[in-house]
Amino acid sequence: MGLVIQKYGGSSLANTEALNAVANSIVSRFKQGDALVVVVSAMGKTTEDLLRKAREVSQTPCQRELDMLVTAGERISMALLSMAIQAAGVEAISFTGSQSGIITTNDHQEAKIIEVRPQRIQEALDSGKIVIVAGFQGVSLEREVTTLGRGGSDTSAVALAAALAADACEIYSDVDGVYSTDPNLCAQAQHLPSLDYKEMKTMALYGAKVLNADAIAFAQRAGIEIRARKTGEGRRESVVRRGGDGRPAFVAVVGLKQVTRCLGLASGPSLEQTFVETSGARMVAAHLSGQDVELWLDRTNIPEDASDTLHAIAKAQDLKAYDCSLLTLLGLTPDRRISALEEARMLFKEASIDLLATRVVDEGINFLVGSDDFEKGTTLLHAHFVEKT
């Protein structure tokens, strides 16, 4: 018996049938003796649908109103899941982020958790109820509804695990943990049963979708062990926790398919800030050498028309913009990276993949390729550097 925090993503709650299956699993776990706090994301593509509606109303919607809008998705999930659990004969209660005591900064769309005051959650647990919490959201000290950025439900779960001194934090999605590359792209992807916080955070920043990078950073600070599992299937998992000597434990290939590369001469101060704040894109790399500028911006978690926005900003700054993809080879020891870079160049050349740019960084090796070569490049790197080792 113990207190367990569970988080279910949108794919696990895609429709009412899937939601009822999750409810039955939760009830079964509760009857085994565990106290449960369940954090939920919006069902299926609800968030994307709400953002699309916002863009139909306004091309530049107010960030505050966007937070008010998109948090409705998680509130729908929490209420329906609570109803399904109650229908199964077990007491449950749902809380929004603010009702759960998740206090954040006042940065709409990208708020950070300051503290958690889970009094209402604790009272409900003490009375024997299953608690359902709307993830991805909180309330600022200015009493504004805020969101934690895409993937923020993971952060909600980890923060609650820390605040409630939970015995476990389990993240459920449509895959049974973390792999050496995307298993949807490569059938030979290798399951990784254990990862260090730093390894997982790096994988997330460079494109692995299983866990959110901010959540991993929060877990590392709080010493929370995370177990990534597949909804409804067995108990194979990937455990993320504090590791050993910091040496790479595995080699992996991760990628960001939607990247915009901007090149040219510096045309003014705060160039990076202009791109990020205007477009909402995440800066992956910024190289400023004298007057030469090279920026790599990740468009993954922003609207589909973000590419047009970035191109417009680049044009206004007298920069050239190119849409491409970023592949990253992780886990190689520093003394292996230079030779690996040359091997990769030969592999890409033989496969007629144009390398737009390369970069050796502390985490590994970056390869910019055309968007059409994303899948091919991923499988090529994985076959050579992962499957052959």
C-alpha positions, -999 to 999 in steps of 0.1 A, spaced: 0 0 0 12 35 -8 4 68 -24 7 66 -62 6 95 -87 -5 84 -121 -7 105 -153 -26 96 -184 -19 114 -217 -44 123 -244 -39 91 -264 -49 71 -234 -81 91 -232 -88 94 -269 -125 87 -265 -151 76 -239 -143 39 -245 -106 45 -238 -115 67 -208 -138 39 -193 -109 14 -198 -86 38 -178 -113 42 -151 -115 4 -147 -77 1 -144 -77 29 -118 -105 12 -98 -86 -21 -99 -54 -5 -86 -74 13 -59 -89 -20 -47 -54 -34 -43 -48 -9 -16 -31 21 -32 -42 57 -26 -43 74 -60 -40 109 -74 -46 107 -112 -34 136 -135 -51 138 -169 -44 155 -202 -71 166 -226 -88 138 -246 -72 130 -279 -68 161 -301 -89 184 -280 -61 209 -274 -53 211 -311 -90 216 -319 -93 244 -294 -62 261 -308 -76 258 -343 -108 275 -332 -89 303 -316 -70 309 -348 -103 310 -367 -114 338 -344 -81 357 -342 -47 354 -359 -31 369 -327 -52 356 -298 -46 370 -264 -23 347 -244 -45 350 -213 -76 340 -232 -58 311 -248 -50 297 -213 -86 301 -204 -96 283 -235 -72 253 -236 -75 245 -199 -111 234 -207 -97 203 -224 -82 189 -192 -113 199 -172 -134 178 -195 -111 148 -190 -110 151 -152 -148 154 -148 -156 125 -172 -130 102 -156 -143 110 -121 -178 102 -133 -167 69 -148 -149 59 -115 -180 68 -95 -201 47 -119 -178 18 -110 -188 22 -73 -157 40 -60 -157 76 -46 -138 100 -67 -135 138 -70 -120 161 -96 -99 192 -91 -86 218 -115 -50 229 -113 -59 259 -91 -81 238 -68 -52 214 -64 -30 243 -52 -6 244 -81 8 279 -79 27 292 -109 44 323 -124 22 346 -144 37 336 -178 7 326 -199 13 295 -221 47 288 -205 42 292 -167 65 276 -142 54 260 -110 65 280 -79 50 258 -52 21 233 -46 -4 236 -18 -23 204 -20 -46 207 10 -78 198 -8 -61 168 -24 -49 156 10 -83 160 26 -99 140 -3 -73 113 1 -78 111 38 -115 106 32 -108 76 10 -114 91 -24 -95 88 -57 -84 123 -67 -85 133 -104 -65 164 -113 -65 185 -145 -29 185 -156 -10 212 -176 -25 241 -156 -23 261 -124 -30 296 -110 -6 325 -107 -1 346 -76 -21 372 -95 -50 347 -95 -48 341 -133 -53 307 -149 -21 296 -165 -7 267 -185 26 250 -182 35 246 -219 29 215 -241 35 183 -222 30 201 -189 7 174 -175 39 154 -168 52 183 -148 19 185 -129 22 149 -119 59 152 -108 51 183 -88 22 167 -70 44 136 -63 69 158 -46 44 179 -27 25 148 -14 57 127 -8 43 100 -30 57 65 -32 57 64 -70 50 86 -101 37 66 -131 34 82 -165 11 63 -189 10 68 -227 7 48 -259 42 33 -256 57 11 -229 86 34 -220 116 49 -237 133 35 -268 166 41 -285 146 58 -313 110 62 -322 96 27 -325 70 40 -350 98 48 -374 122 19 -367 111 -16 -358 146 -24 -344 143 3 -317 156 -10 -284 136 -6 -252 156 12 -225 146 -1 -190 166 25 -170 177 61 -176 194 88 -157 176 121 -154 202 139 -175 200 113 -203 162 115 -204 161 153 -203 185 154 -232 165 129 -252 133 149 -246 149 183 -256 161 168 -289 128 151 -298 119 120 -277 81 124 -269 76 100 -241 84 124 -212 85 162 -210 119 178 -204 106 203 -178 90 174 -159 123 155 -159 142 186 -145 116 190 -118 119 153 -109 156 156 -107 155 185 -83 129 167 -61 145 133 -64 113 118 -78 116 84 -96 94 83 -128 81 51 -143 70 54 -180 45 27 -190 20 18 -217 -17 23 -208 -35 -10 -201 -6 -34 -211 16 -53 -187 42 -37 -166 72 -33 -189 85 2 -182 114 26 -183 125 40 -150 140 75 -148 160 81 -117 193 94 -104 221 74 -122 256 64 -114 289 79 -127 274 99 -155 289 79 -184 266 72 -213 246 40 -207 233 36 -242 233 51 -277 201 67 -291 188 86 -321 162 113 -316 148 139 -339 128 171 -343 110 170 -377 98 206 -377 128 229 -375 135 262 -392 170 273 -398 177 310 -401 210 323 -416 225 357 -424 241 388 -408 231 402 -374 206 430 -380 199 442 -344 199 434 -307 178 407 -290 175 387 -322 169 354 -305 143 369 -282 125 384 -312 121 350 -328 111 331 -297 86 357 -283 70 365 -317 66 329 -330 65 308 -298 91 285 -313 118 270 -290 154 279 -297 175 248 -302 207 264 -312 220 299 -317 254 306 -332 266 342 -333 301 348 -347 308 384 -354 281 395 -377 272 359 -388 240 345 -374 226 309 -375 195 300 -355 177 266 -353 141 269 -340 119 240 -331 83 243 -343 69 211 -328 46 226 -302 33 257 -320 6 262 -346 9 247 -381 13 282 -397 44 289 -375 67 283 -404 51 312 -422 56 334 -391 92 324 -388 99 331 -424 83 365 -421 104 374 -390 135 362 -408 127 384 -438 122 414 -416 156 408 -401 173 403 -435 179 366 -428 172 336 -450 149 309 -435 148 272 -444 125 245 -431 143 212 -423 147 185 -396 172 179 -369 185 144 -360 207 139 -329 229 110 -321 232 107 -283 252 86 -259 286 85 -277 317 91 -255 335 123 -263 365 105 -279 341 86 -302 322 117 -316 347 130 -342 351 96 -359 313 90 -356 307 124 -374 329 113 -403 311 79 -405 277 96 -405 288 119 -433 297 89 -454 265 71 -446 244 101 -456 264 106 -488 259 70 -498 222 73 -491 219 105 -511 209 125 -481 220 161 -481 236 172 -448 226 209 -444 247 213 -412 264 194 -384 273 203 -349 292 184 -322 278 194 -288 283 181 -252 253 158 -256 262 143 -289 261 151 -326 234 172 -345 226 167 -381 203 191 -401 187 173 -430 158 180 -453 123 173 -439 118 146 -465 148 127 -452 138 127 -415 126 90 -414 153 77 -437 181 95 -417 167 83 -384 167 46 -395 201 50 -411 218 64 -380 201 39 -357 211 9 -379 248 19 -379 254 33 -344 228 14 -323 220 -19 -339 256 -27 -347 269 -20 -312 
